[in-house]
Amino acid sequence: MSTIDKITRLTQQNAEFDMELRKRLNVASANSVLSDDERINEIYEYCIEKIIRQQAIEFYTDFPLQSIKDILIGDFIRMESFRRKDNFGDFCLSLYQQIECMTNRLCEKKELSDITEKMWGHPAYLKIEKGKELSIYSRNGDYTIASLLFPGNNKQSGNTNAFEKSRISLQTQYAIDKIRTIVYFLGYKAMMKSSDYDSFIEITSLLNDIYQCRNMNHRGNSQNQWEKETFARIVPLKSLYYFKFLGVLAQYVEYIKEGCEYIPELKKYSDSIEKRKISAPQLKVIDKIELKDDGKKRFK
């Protein structure tokens, strides 16, 4: 047996000898040496992360809410990382966190709060007149902004959501109600036509899907029926919804970029109108039916 073979066998049998020999020769442990494939993968991942960071920075270029820009960029990078790993649940959570962060910051602004709360009782759609340009000052119809943004009824009280939610501040609305409010006032600049209804429902429905899917990976939370139905509809098509949800995020960011510049005009309009309260639904009174007296007792 050659000397080199003896040394090799000894290093295999005696870990301390192996470590000391490597230390003296300044040679790394075989376990710590990366293969060529591993090194290539590390370089590849580094390059991808660098590209994603640059994309995130460009995505939020000129975003008006500068104080949260770094937070949004960080969430964007996490979102794209989860997408590459095909982790749909955490992808949705990271995407929603961006929407939530910018929505909450906008709804904290007193100016926007004053505008929305004053306009909720006014018509949702503009008046369309032949030969005349659309104007935020020309509105008609009985369908209010609150009815559009807060659909449905409160099952406990029986009142419409429009009636109840139009009486509380923007800051205290539910998350999805705030999101719909941003879409209407900044996305559509409070200048929706009745023909815009379908497109409004399409984007707010996708935003609601993101809102539901954010809880997909939460442990210990039992899913309600609405969440179960949403997951059953979306998860089998998640490859499609990765891109649908990214498209909605891009649209929402553009709404905010363009809409923030229009806030002074909205304020000017809201200052020119009176606040309208939405009335509670009235119970319908059915005409009394007179029964013929036949001498029979009907109640004990």
Secondary structure, DSSP 8 states (H G I E B T S, - for coil): --HHHHHHHHHHH-HHHHHHHHHHHT---GGGS--HHHHHHHHHHHHHHHHHHHHHHHHTTT-S-GGGHHHHHHHHHHHHHHHHTT-HHHHHHHHHHHHHHHHHHHHT-HHHHHHHHHHTTSBSBB---TTS---TT-B--S-BHHHHHS-SB-TTT--BHHHHHTTS-GGGS-HHHHHHHHIIIIISTT-B-GGGHHHHHHHHHHHHHHHHHTTTT-TT----HHHHHHHHHHGGGHHHHHHHHHHHHHHHHHHHHHHHTTHHHHHHHHHTS---------------------S-----
